[in-house]
């Protein structure tokens, strides 16, 4: 679960950190005793800190996650860990989407070190909040009471307030670090935000910046004020600062996830931007763009319009990127299907627009696996279709391709980003329809059978033939796209050829032989120089691969090798 942004050096694993060397010695920490409770043998000099620790520490949960993610044409299982806090007596826990949002299995370790199974209740990538629930029946004593944390008002915090970051850094036991609030509306430069499953978190979230030390594994853990209240959910580290999702937002999202399993948001199809510096008297937000077939388009809103009032509420003047999430929250939090009135200006003249909000789809649909094809594949959403210059959401969008699978072996091969639009002569509306066609086509087959597949790539519409059969046996590894020999090689330059006393001969030098590989079975060794494959001389690793490709799978390939001044032939199994 990592999100890399090179310009910001942001890493989100179970929490992006980048906080090493941030002056850890200036922060205090509270060490738990052998029972997982804050030690009472050495009390903090500040009783307020101790009261806050006593209030929230027992609610801390270390979350061990098994999750699935599409990669190399398969849904692959991976492991990670993060943090959370118990927020209800019946075992609901708040954490991050990037911790638990893709979970297939969850095990929580409570502050008393008891391990309890849990299930995913709901998740929201846009706010990076997820809610999971303890399976109380799996506890040692299912009737034992749980400690519960309470939320504070994040709007009341001020720069300089003392805060405590609680969680399980690097998957270790629950820990506490102390710092101060450094920023109450922290965003990434340019308002670019951080993308999670296609969603721009910065569209909605302005982080509480703080310097309490956090590391990977703290994600989802609470940021606590001295009243012992959750005022943020730790999410990210940028430079020497941690960033927490404000509790007022997290609480609303968590409540809706507990009630319905999802967050319903309104969409009107416009992108807002900051006001122009050349118009210092302008108010509200400026419309940057309008999406086609959107409520805003239907209402007649245009790029360059100013919106000063949204359904009776004054719009905060967007003088900086930090102001834009405030407007976005106004739109997103409106109940779906509401008829709203927007007031504003166009070329200095007052304007009024009546808009009926629509349900906001996720920006990116979850990927699914098609084993018969060797693909993971997605449906289009409204946003992802527009980003791919698609006029409609029709088609099945290739997410990843398994090397050696049917799609990779087709000619031309299917690639990530291709859009399957026809199966034989039948149009493909979405992934579900493609799966239905596939099940029908492969019913009763014992061997793969070719089918004509039409797909879009960039602005071209191409055709290929894919051999599709019964779902492969998972116990057998996929055949690589090219014959695997289990060796690596390097170019043999003239200088290297002279140094190795090869009498001007050219070839490739073997740099690695993998155990139990065809190359090892053929007796090849690191340092050998391959001069010829059959009758073909080789000068580069690319030449070597091309020469091998001339032989069929199952053939024995004669290879001329130079070792310690002697030339000899050996046979490589293809």
C-alpha positions as CSV (number, residue, x, y, z in Angstrom):
1,X,0.0,0.0,0.0
2,X,2.4,2.6,-1.1
3,X,1.9,5.9,-2.8
4,X,4.9,7.5,-4.3
5,X,5.0,11.2,-5.2
6,X,8.6,12.0,-6.2
7,X,8.2,15.7,-6.0
8,X,7.1,15.5,-2.4
9,X,8.9,12.3,-1.3
10,X,5.6,11.1,0.1
11,X,5.4,7.4,0.9
12,X,2.2,5.8,2.2
13,X,2.8,2.2,3.1
14,X,0.5,1.7,6.1
15,X,1.5,5.3,6.7
16,X,3.8,7.4,4.6
17,X,6.5,8.8,6.8
18,X,9.7,10.5,5.7
19,X,10.1,11.7,9.3
20,X,13.5,10.1,10.0
21,X,15.9,12.7,11.4
22,X,13.1,15.0,12.5
23,X,14.5,15.6,16.0
24,X,13.0,12.6,17.8
25,X,14.9,13.4,21.0
26,X,12.8,16.5,21.4
27,X,9.6,14.4,21.7
28,X,8.5,12.4,24.7
29,X,6.9,9.0,24.5
30,X,4.8,6.9,26.9
31,X,6.0,3.3,27.3
32,X,3.4,0.6,28.0
33,X,3.9,-1.8,30.8
34,X,3.8,-5.6,30.5
35,X,0.0,-5.6,30.4
36,X,-0.2,-3.2,27.4
37,X,-1.4,-0.3,29.6
38,X,0.4,3.0,30.1
39,X,3.1,2.6,32.8
40,X,2.1,4.0,36.2
41,X,5.5,3.4,37.7
42,X,6.9,6.5,36.0
43,X,4.2,9.1,35.5
44,X,4.5,12.0,33.1
45,X,5.4,15.3,34.6
46,X,2.3,16.6,33.0
47,X,-0.9,15.2,34.4
48,X,-2.9,16.4,31.3
49,X,-0.8,14.2,29.1
50,X,-1.3,11.2,31.3
51,X,-5.1,11.7,31.4
52,X,-5.2,11.9,27.6
53,X,-3.1,8.7,27.3
54,X,-5.3,6.9,29.9
55,X,-8.4,7.9,27.9
56,X,-7.4,6.8,24.5
57,X,-4.5,4.3,24.8
58,X,-6.8,1.4,25.8
59,X,-8.8,1.9,22.6
60,X,-5.8,1.5,20.3
61,X,-5.8,-1.4,17.9
62,X,-3.0,-2.8,15.7
63,X,-4.5,-4.1,12.5
64,X,-2.9,-6.9,10.5
65,X,-4.3,-7.0,7.0
66,X,-4.4,-9.4,4.1
67,X,-5.5,-7.6,1.0
68,X,-5.7,-8.2,-2.8
69,X,-4.4,-6.0,-5.6
70,X,-4.3,-6.5,-9.3
71,X,-0.8,-7.0,-10.7
72,X,0.7,-9.0,-13.6
73,X,-2.7,-10.2,-14.6
74,X,-3.6,-11.7,-11.3
75,X,-5.3,-10.6,-8.1
76,X,-2.4,-11.0,-5.7
77,X,-2.6,-11.3,-2.0
78,X,-0.4,-9.1,0.2
79,X,0.1,-8.3,3.8
80,X,0.4,-5.0,5.7
81,X,-0.4,-3.5,9.1
82,X,-1.8,-0.3,10.4
83,X,-3.5,1.3,13.3
84,X,-7.0,2.2,14.5
85,X,-9.1,3.1,17.5
86,X,-12.3,1.6,18.9
87,X,-15.1,4.1,18.6
88,X,-18.2,2.1,19.8
89,X,-18.9,-0.3,22.5
90,X,-19.9,-3.0,20.0
91,X,-16.4,-2.9,18.4
92,X,-16.4,-0.5,15.4
93,X,-12.9,0.8,14.6
94,X,-11.9,3.8,12.6
95,X,-8.8,3.5,10.4
96,X,-7.6,4.5,6.9
97,X,-8.8,3.3,3.6
98,X,-5.2,2.7,2.6
99,X,-4.9,0.4,5.6
100,X,-8.0,-1.7,5.4
101,X,-10.0,-0.7,2.3
102,X,-9.0,-3.7,0.2
103,X,-8.9,-6.2,3.0
104,X,-9.9,-9.8,2.6
105,X,-8.8,-10.8,6.1
106,X,-8.3,-8.7,9.3
107,X,-6.9,-9.5,12.6
108,X,-6.7,-6.9,15.4
109,X,-4.5,-6.8,18.4
110,X,-5.9,-4.9,21.2
111,X,-4.0,-2.8,23.7
112,X,-4.1,-5.8,26.2
113,X,-2.4,-7.9,23.4
114,X,-5.5,-10.0,22.7
115,X,-6.0,-10.9,19.1
116,X,-9.5,-10.6,17.7
117,X,-10.8,-11.2,14.1
118,X,-12.5,-8.3,12.3
119,X,-14.4,-7.6,9.1
120,X,-14.5,-4.6,6.8
121,X,-17.7,-2.6,7.2
122,X,-17.1,0.1,4.6
123,X,-14.4,2.3,3.1
124,X,-14.1,5.7,1.4
125,X,-11.0,6.4,-0.7
126,X,-11.8,10.1,-1.2
127,X,-11.4,10.8,2.6
128,X,-9.1,7.8,3.2
129,X,-11.3,6.6,6.0
130,X,-12.4,3.0,6.6
131,X,-14.4,1.3,9.3
132,X,-13.9,-2.3,10.4
133,X,-15.7,-4.2,13.2
134,X,-14.4,-6.6,15.7
135,X,-15.9,-10.1,15.7
136,X,-16.6,-10.2,19.4
137,X,-17.4,-13.9,19.3
138,X,-13.7,-14.5,18.6
139,X,-12.6,-12.8,21.9
140,X,-11.5,-14.8,24.9
141,X,-14.5,-13.3,26.8
142,X,-17.1,-12.1,24.2
143,X,-18.9,-10.2,27.0
144,X,-15.9,-8.2,28.2
145,X,-16.4,-4.5,27.8
146,X,-14.3,-2.6,25.3
147,X,-12.7,0.8,25.9
148,X,-14.1,3.4,23.6
149,X,-12.6,6.6,22.3
150,X,-14.5,9.8,21.7
151,X,-14.2,12.5,19.0
152,X,-13.3,16.1,19.7
153,X,-14.0,19.2,17.6
154,X,-11.2,19.6,15.1
155,X,-12.4,23.1,14.2
156,X,-11.3,24.2,17.7
157,X,-7.6,23.3,17.4
158,X,-4.9,26.0,17.0
159,X,-1.3,26.1,15.9
160,X,0.8,25.3,18.9
161,X,-1.7,23.0,20.6
162,X,-0.1,19.9,22.2
163,X,-1.2,16.7,20.5
164,X,-0.4,13.0,20.9
165,X,0.0,10.6,18.0
166,X,-1.0,7.0,18.9
167,X,-0.6,3.9,16.9
168,X,1.7,1.0,16.0
169,X,4.7,2.2,14.1
170,X,6.3,-0.5,11.9
171,X,3.7,-3.0,13.2
172,X,5.2,-2.8,16.7
173,X,3.2,-2.6,19.9
174,X,0.9,0.4,20.5
175,X,2.9,3.6,21.2
176,X,2.5,7.3,21.9
177,X,4.5,10.3,20.8
178,X,4.0,14.0,21.6
179,X,4.2,17.1,19.4
180,X,2.4,20.3,18.6
181,X,0.0,21.3,15.8
182,X,2.0,23.0,13.1
183,X,-0.7,23.7,10.5
184,X,-4.5,23.5,10.7
185,X,-5.1,23.3,6.9
186,X,-2.1,21.5,5.4
187,X,-2.3,20.5,1.8
188,X,0.3,19.4,-0.8
189,X,1.9,22.1,-3.0
190,X,-0.4,23.1,-5.9
191,X,-3.3,21.3,-4.3
192,X,-2.4,18.1,-6.2
193,X,-3.2,16.0,-3.2
194,X,-2.6,12.3,-2.9
195,X,-4.3,9.6,-5.1
196,X,-5.8,6.5,-3.6
197,X,-7.6,4.1,-5.9
198,X,-8.1,7.0,-8.4
199,X,-9.3,9.5,-5.8
200,X,-7.6,12.8,-5.1
201,X,-7.7,13.0,-1.3
202,X,-6.7,16.6,-1.5
203,X,-10.0,17.4,-3.2
204,X,-11.7,17.0,0.2
205,X,-9.1,16.8,3.0
206,X,-7.0,19.5,4.6
207,X,-4.7,17.8,7.0
208,X,-3.9,18.8,10.5
209,X,-0.1,19.1,10.3
210,X,1.8,18.2,13.4
211,X,5.3,17.2,14.5
212,X,4.5,14.2,16.7
213,X,6.8,11.4,15.4
214,X,5.0,8.9,13.2
215,X,6.3,6.1,11.0
216,X,4.9,3.5,8.6
217,X,2.3,1.6,10.6
218,X,0.9,4.7,12.4
219,X,-1.7,5.1,9.6
220,X,-5.2,5.1,10.9
221,X,-4.1,5.8,14.5
222,X,-5.7,8.7,16.4
223,X,-4.3,12.2,16.9
224,X,-5.4,13.1,20.4
225,X,-5.8,16.4,22.2
226,X,-5.0,16.9,25.9
227,X,-8.7,16.4,26.7
228,X,-8.3,12.8,25.6
229,X,-10.3,13.2,22.4
230,X,-9.6,12.1,18.8
231,X,-9.1,15.3,16.8
232,X,-7.6,13.6,13.8
233,X,-6.8,10.3,12.1
234,X,-3.1,10.0,11.1
235,X,-2.7,9.4,7.4
236,X,0.5,10.7,5.9
237,X,4.0,12.1,6.6
238,X,5.5,14.9,4.5
239,X,9.0,16.0,5.4
240,X,9.2,16.5,9.1
241,X,5.4,16.7,9.6
242,X,2.6,14.2,10.0
243,X,-0.8,14.9,8.5
244,X,-4.0,13.8,10.1
245,X,-7.6,13.8,8.7
246,X,-9.6,16.2,10.8
247,X,-12.0,14.5,13.2
248,X,-15.1,16.5,12.1
249,X,-14.7,15.0,8.6
250,X,-13.6,11.5,9.8
251,X,-16.6,11.3,12.3
252,X,-19.2,12.0,9.6
253,X,-17.7,9.6,7.1
254,X,-17.3,6.8,9.8
255,X,-21.0,7.3,10.9
256,X,-22.2,6.9,7.3
257,X,-20.0,3.8,6.7
258,X,-21.4,2.2,9.9
259,X,-25.0,2.9,8.8
260,X,-24.9,2.1,5.1
261,X,-21.4,0.7,4.2
262,X,-20.7,3.5,1.7
263,X,-20.6,7.2,1.5
264,X,-23.1,8.9,-0.8
265,X,-21.9,12.2,-2.3
266,X,-23.3,14.7,-4.8
267,X,-21.7,15.6,-8.1
268,X,-22.4,18.5,-10.4
269,X,-19.5,18.1,-12.8
270,X,-17.5,21.2,-12.4
271,X,-13.9,21.8,-11.4
272,X,-13.2,24.9,-9.3
273,X,-10.0,26.9,-9.2
274,X,-8.6,29.8,-7.2
275,X,-9.6,33.4,-8.1
276,X,-7.3,35.3,-10.5
277,X,-4.7,37.6,-8.9
278,X,-5.6,40.1,-11.6
279,X,-9.1,40.4,-10.1
280,X,-8.5,41.3,-6.4
281,X,-12.1,42.2,-5.8
282,X,-13.5,38.9,-7.1
283,X,-15.4,36.7,-4.7
284,X,-16.2,33.0,-4.3
285,X,-14.5,30.4,-6.6
286,X,-13.8,30.4,-10.3
287,X,-15.1,27.6,-12.5
288,X,-12.1,26.0,-14.2
289,X,-13.9,23.4,-16.3
290,X,-17.3,21.8,-16.9
291,X,-17.6,18.1,-17.7
292,X,-19.8,17.0,-20.6
293,X,-23.2,15.5,-19.8
294,X,-23.1,16.9,-16.3
295,X,-25.7,18.8,-14.2
296,X,-23.5,21.9,-14.3
297,X,-23.4,21.7,-18.1
298,X,-27.2,21.2,-18.3
299,X,-27.6,24.3,-16.0
300,X,-25.6,26.5,-18.4
301,X,-22.6,27.1,-16.1
302,X,-19.4,27.9,-18.1
303,X,-15.7,28.0,-17.5
304,X,-14.7,31.4,-16.1
305,X,-17.9,31.9,-14.2
306,X,-17.7,32.9,-10.5
307,X,-19.8,31.1,-7.9
308,X,-20.4,33.2,-4.8
309,X,-23.3,31.3,-3.2
310,X,-24.2,27.6,-3.1
311,X,-27.8,26.9,-2.1
312,X,-28.0,29.9,0.3
313,X,-24.6,29.5,1.8
314,X,-21.8,32.0,1.0
315,X,-18.9,30.4,-0.7
316,X,-15.5,31.0,0.9
317,X,-13.3,33.2,-1.3
318,X,-10.7,30.9,-2.9
319,X,-7.6,33.0,-2.7
320,X,-5.3,29.9,-2.3
321,X,-5.5,26.2,-2.9
322,X,-6.2,25.6,0.7
323,X,-9.6,27.2,0.2
324,X,-10.8,24.9,-2.5
325,X,-11.6,21.8,-0.4
326,X,-14.1,24.0,1.6
327,X,-16.2,24.6,-1.6
328,X,-15.8,20.9,-2.7
329,X,-17.2,19.9,0.7
330,X,-20.2,22.0,0.2
331,X,-21.0,20.2,-3.1
332,X,-20.1,16.7,-2.0
333,X,-22.0,16.8,1.3
334,X,-25.3,17.8,-0.4
335,X,-27.8,14.9,-0.4
336,X,-27.9,13.3,-3.9
337,X,-30.8,14.5,-6.0
338,X,-31.1,17.8,-4.3
339,X,-32.2,20.8,-6.4
340,X,-29.7,23.6,-5.5
341,X,-29.4,27.2,-6.5
342,X,-26.0,28.7,-7.3
343,X,-25.5,32.4,-7.5
344,X,-22.5,34.1,-9.1
345,X,-21.2,36.3,-11.8
346,X,-20.3,36.1,-15.5
347,X,-18.4,39.0,-17.0
348,X,-19.5,41.1,-14.0
349,X,-23.2,40.4,-14.5
350,X,-25.2,38.5,-11.8
351,X,-26.1,35.0,-12.7
352,X,-28.3,32.3,-11.1
353,X,-28.2,28.6,-12.0
354,X,-30.5,25.8,-10.9
355,X,-28.8,22.4,-10.6
356,X,-30.0,19.0,-9.6
357,X,-27.1,17.1,-8.1
358,X,-26.3,13.5,-9.3
359,X,-24.7,10.6,-7.4
360,X,-20.9,10.8,-7.5
361,X,-19.3,7.6,-8.8
362,X,-15.9,6.5,-7.7
363,X,-13.2,7.9,-9.9
364,X,-11.8,4.4,-10.5
365,X,-13.6,1.1,-10.5
366,X,-12.1,-1.9,-8.7
367,X,-10.2,-4.3,-10.8
368,X,-11.4,-7.9,-11.4
369,X,-9.5,-11.0,-12.5
370,X,-10.3,-13.0,-15.6
371,X,-8.2,-16.1,-15.3
372,X,-9.1,-17.4,-18.7
373,X,-7.6,-14.4,-20.3
374,X,-4.6,-13.8,-17.9
375,X,-5.9,-10.3,-17.2
376,X,-7.1,-8.0,-14.4
377,X,-9.7,-5.7,-15.9
378,X,-11.9,-2.8,-14.9
379,X,-15.1,-1.1,-15.8
380,X,-15.1,2.5,-16.7
381,X,-16.5,5.1,-14.4
382,X,-17.6,8.6,-15.6
383,X,-14.2,10.1,-14.6
384,X,-12.0,7.3,-15.9
385,X,-13.8,7.3,-19.3
386,X,-13.2,11.0,-19.7
387,X,-9.5,10.6,-18.7
388,X,-9.2,8.0,-21.5
389,X,-11.0,10.2,-24.1
390,X,-13.9,7.8,-24.1
391,X,-17.3,9.3,-25.0
392,X,-19.1,6.5,-23.1
393,X,-18.3,4.0,-20.3
394,X,-18.7,1.1,-22.8
395,X,-15.9,-1.5,-22.9
396,X,-13.6,-3.5,-20.6
397,X,-10.4,-1.7,-19.6
398,X,-7.3,-3.8,-19.3
399,X,-5.6,-3.2,-15.9
400,X,-2.7,-5.7,-16.0
401,X,-1.6,-8.6,-18.2
402,X,0.0,-11.9,-17.0
403,X,3.2,-12.8,-18.8
404,X,2.7,-16.0,-20.7
405,X,-1.1,-15.9,-20.4
406,X,-3.5,-16.0,-23.3
407,X,-3.7,-12.2,-23.7
408,X,0.0,-11.7,-23.6
409,X,0.5,-14.5,-26.2
410,X,-1.9,-13.0,-28.7
411,X,-0.5,-11.2,-31.7
412,X,-0.8,-8.3,-31.4
413,X,-0.7,-8.8,-27.6
414,X,-3.2,-7.1,-25.3
415,X,-1.5,-4.5,-23.1
416,X,-2.4,-2.5,-20.0
417,X,-4.7,0.4,-21.0
418,X,-6.3,-1.4,-24.0
419,X,-10.1,-1.4,-24.1
420,X,-11.8,-4.6,-25.2
421,X,-14.9,-3.6,-27.3
422,X,-16.0,-6.8,-29.1
423,X,-15.8,-10.5,-28.4
424,X,-16.2,-12.1,-31.8
425,X,-18.9,-10.1,-33.4
426,X,-20.6,-9.2,-30.1
427,X,-20.1,-5.8,-28.5
428,X,-18.7,-5.7,-25.0
429,X,-20.5,-3.3,-22.7
430,X,-18.6,-4.0,-19.5
431,X,-16.5,-6.5,-17.6
432,X,-19.5,-8.4,-16.4
433,X,-20.7,-9.0,-20.0
434,X,-17.2,-10.0,-21.1
435,X,-17.1,-12.5,-18.3
436,X,-20.5,-13.9,-19.4
437,X,-19.3,-14.3,-23.0
438,X,-16.2,-16.0,-21.8
439,X,-18.1,-18.5,-19.6
440,X,-20.4,-19.3,-22.5
441,X,-17.5,-19.7,-25.0
442,X,-15.4,-21.9,-22.7
443,X,-18.3,-24.2,-21.5
444,X,-17.3,-27.8,-22.1
445,X,-13.9,-26.9,-23.6
446,X,-10.9,-29.0,-22.6
447,X,-8.3,-27.1,-24.6
448,X,-8.0,-23.4,-25.5
449,X,-9.9,-22.1,-28.5
450,X,-9.2,-19.0,-30.5
451,X,-11.6,-16.1,-30.6
452,X,-11.5,-12.8,-32.5
453,X,-11.1,-9.9,-30.1
454,X,-11.4,-6.2,-31.1
455,X,-9.9,-3.6,-28.8
456,X,-9.1,0.1,-28.8
457,X,-5.6,1.4,-28.2
458,X,-5.1,5.2,-28.2
459,X,-7.2,6.3,-31.2
460,X,-6.9,3.0,-33.1
461,X,-9.2,0.0,-33.2
462,X,-7.2,-3.2,-33.5
463,X,-8.0,-6.8,-33.8
464,X,-6.3,-9.9,-32.4
465,X,-6.9,-13.6,-31.7
466,X,-6.8,-14.8,-28.1
467,X,-6.8,-18.5,-27.3
468,X,-9.2,-18.9,-24.4
469,X,-9.9,-22.1,-22.5
470,X,-10.9,-23.4,-19.1
471,X,-9.5,-21.5,-16.1
472,X,-5.9,-22.5,-15.6
473,X,-4.8,-24.8,-12.7
474,X,-3.5,-22.4,-10.0
475,X,-1.1,-25.1,-8.8
476,X,0.9,-24.8,-12.1
477,X,3.0,-21.7,-12.7
478,X,2.3,-19.7,-15.9
479,X,4.6,-20.2,-18.8
480,X,6.7,-17.0,-19.2
481,X,6.1,-14.9,-22.3
482,X,9.5,-15.9,-23.6
483,X,11.3,-19.2,-23.0
484,X,12.9,-18.9,-19.6
485,X,16.6,-20.0,-19.5
486,X,17.4,-18.7,-16.0
487,X,20.4,-16.7,-17.0
488,X,21.4,-13.0,-17.3
489,X,24.1,-11.7,-19.7
490,X,26.0,-8.6,-20.7
491,X,27.3,-7.2,-23.9
492,X,30.9,-8.2,-24.7
493,X,32.6,-5.0,-25.9
494,X,35.8,-5.0,-27.9
495,X,37.7,-3.9,-24.9
496,X,36.2,-6.7,-22.8
497,X,36.8,-9.2,-25.6
498,X,40.5,-8.2,-25.7
499,X,40.9,-8.3,-21.9
500,X,39.4,-11.9,-21.9
501,X,41.7,-12.9,-24.7
502,X,38.9,-13.9,-27.0
503,X,40.9,-13.2,-30.2
504,X,38.5,-10.6,-31.4
505,X,35.5,-12.9,-31.1
506,X,32.2,-11.3,-30.1
507,X,29.4,-12.7,-27.9
508,X,27.5,-12.2,-24.6
509,X,29.0,-12.9,-21.2
510,X,26.9,-14.8,-18.7
511,X,26.5,-12.8,-15.5
512,X,24.1,-15.0,-13.5
513,X,22.8,-18.5,-13.5
514,X,19.7,-19.2,-11.5
515,X,19.4,-22.5,-9.5
516,X,17.5,-25.4,-11.1
517,X,17.2,-23.5,-14.4
518,X,17.6,-24.8,-18.0
519,X,20.9,-22.9,-18.2
520,X,22.3,-24.7,-15.0
521,X,21.1,-28.0,-16.4
522,X,23.0,-27.3,-19.6
523,X,26.2,-26.8,-17.6
524,X,26.5,-23.1,-18.2
525,X,28.4,-21.1,-15.6
526,X,28.8,-17.4,-14.7
527,X,31.7,-16.0,-16.8
528,X,31.0,-18.2,-19.8
529,X,30.9,-16.4,-23.1
530,X,28.1,-17.5,-25.5
531,X,29.4,-17.0,-29.1
532,X,26.7,-18.7,-31.3
533,X,23.2,-20.1,-31.1
534,X,23.0,-22.7,-33.8
535,X,24.4,-21.1,-36.9
536,X,23.7,-17.6,-35.7
537,X,26.4,-15.4,-34.1
538,X,25.4,-13.2,-31.2
539,X,26.8,-9.8,-30.2
540,X,24.3,-8.5,-27.7
541,X,21.7,-10.0,-25.3
542,X,19.0,-8.9,-27.7
543,X,20.7,-10.9,-30.5
544,X,20.8,-13.9,-28.1
545,X,17.1,-13.6,-27.4
546,X,16.2,-13.3,-31.1
547,X,18.3,-16.3,-32.0
548,X,16.6,-18.4,-29.3
549,X,13.2,-17.3,-30.6
550,X,13.9,-19.0,-33.9
551,X,13.6,-22.4,-32.1
552,X,10.2,-23.9,-31.0
553,X,9.3,-24.7,-27.4
554,X,10.6,-28.2,-26.7
555,X,13.5,-27.9,-29.1
556,X,17.1,-28.5,-28.0
557,X,19.2,-25.4,-28.8
558,X,22.9,-25.9,-29.7
559,X,25.0,-23.2,-28.1
560,X,28.7,-22.5,-28.7
561,X,30.4,-21.5,-25.5
562,X,33.9,-20.2,-24.6
563,X,35.2,-21.1,-21.2
564,X,38.8,-20.7,-19.9
565,X,40.2,-20.4,-23.4
566,X,38.4,-23.4,-24.8
567,X,35.3,-23.5,-27.1
568,X,32.6,-26.2,-26.7
569,X,29.0,-26.9,-27.7
570,X,26.3,-27.5,-25.2
571,X,22.5,-28.0,-25.6
572,X,20.0,-25.7,-24.0
573,X,16.4,-27.0,-23.5
574,X,13.9,-24.5,-25.0
